[in-house]
Amino acid sequence: MRKLIGLMGKKRSGKDTAAEVFVGEGFIKFAYGDKLKEVVRFMYPALTYGQLYGEQKEDMTEYGYSARHLMQEIGENFRDIDPLIWMRPLDRLYRSTQVNIVVTDVRHDNEMEQIWRLHGEIWEVKRPALNSLDTHKSENGIHLSPDVVVRNVDTKEGFQAEVRRVWNS
């Protein structure tokens, strides 16, 4: 039976690092934000790969905002028009394939509900040493409880070992 895992947690908590474990187990990686990044890149062509996907998301761009700010605001404005807009690609992927999927950026209750509707699990990545002051809705939009909580309190290798331990338990 195929598996669907949704990862939730604050920015920089280790969701992508946890996803690497699942990819190593044969999962394909999916992010709700992938299509959003394509839209933002189209609208703001000077944004670099690092600003959209890498370590420069918080850096000021030539547009006067960070790439993260642009993605948050554009993403939420589209969600205000259509709350399912960023969820449709996962529905299409899930229906079109039988592979295991790990979703790296669950940020809203309706995204959690979608994964549960598809018989998946929600894993929360908690990093106690992380002090995120971001008050944006996409960083504080979940009010439901996850199925699994995994703590990121070690090195990258130690954290991934913990993810493997929980997955195999």
Secondary structure as the mmCIF struct_conf table of DSSP 4:
data_model
#
loop_
_struct_conf.conf_type_id
_struct_conf.id
_struct_conf.beg_label_comp_id
_struct_conf.beg_label_asym_id
_struct_conf.beg_label_seq_id
_struct_conf.end_label_comp_id
_struct_conf.end_label_asym_id
_struct_conf.end_label_seq_id
STRN STRN1 LEU A 4 MET A 8
BEND BEND1 LYS A 10 LYS A 10
TURN_TY1_P TURN_TY1_P1 LYS A 11 ARG A 12
BEND BEND2 SER A 13 GLY A 14
HELX_RH_AL_P HELX_RH_AL_P1 LYS A 15 GLY A 24
TURN_TY1_P TURN_TY1_P2 GLU A 25 GLY A 26
HELX_LH_PP_P HELX_LH_PP_P1 PHE A 27 PHE A 27
STRN STRN2 ILE A 28 PHE A 30
TURN_TY1_P TURN_TY1_P3 TYR A 32 TYR A 32
HELX_RH_AL_P HELX_RH_AL_P2 GLY A 33 MET A 43
BEND BEND3 TYR A 44 TYR A 44
TURN_TY1_P TURN_TY1_P4 PRO A 45 ALA A 46
HELX_RH_AL_P HELX_RH_AL_P3 TYR A 49 TYR A 53
BEND BEND4 GLY A 54 GLY A 54
TURN_TY1_P TURN_TY1_P5 GLU A 55 GLU A 58
BEND BEND5 ASP A 59 ASP A 59
STRN STRN3 MET A 60 MET A 60
TURN_TY1_P TURN_TY1_P6 GLU A 62 TYR A 63
BEND BEND6 GLY A 64 TYR A 65
STRN STRN4 SER A 66 SER A 66
HELX_RH_AL_P HELX_RH_AL_P4 ALA A 67 ILE A 81
TURN_TY1_P TURN_TY1_P7 PRO A 83 MET A 87
HELX_RH_AL_P HELX_RH_AL_P5 ARG A 88 SER A 96
BEND BEND7 VAL A 99 VAL A 99
STRN STRN5 ILE A 101 VAL A 106
BEND BEND8 HIS A 108 HIS A 108
HELX_RH_AL_P HELX_RH_AL_P6 ASP A 109 ARG A 117
TURN_TY1_P TURN_TY1_P8 LEU A 118 HIS A 119
STRN STRN6 GLU A 121 LYS A 126
TURN_TY1_P TURN_TY1_P9 PRO A 128 ALA A 129
HELX_RH_3T_P HELX_RH_3T_P1 LYS A 137 GLU A 139
BEND BEND9 ASN A 140 ASN A 140
BEND BEND10 LEU A 144 LEU A 144
HELX_LH_PP_P HELX_LH_PP_P2 SER A 145 PRO A 146
BEND BEND11 ASP A 147 ASP A 147
STRN STRN7 VAL A 148 ARG A 151
BEND BEND12 ASP A 154 ASP A 154
HELX_RH_AL_P HELX_RH_AL_P7 LYS A 156 ASN A 168
#
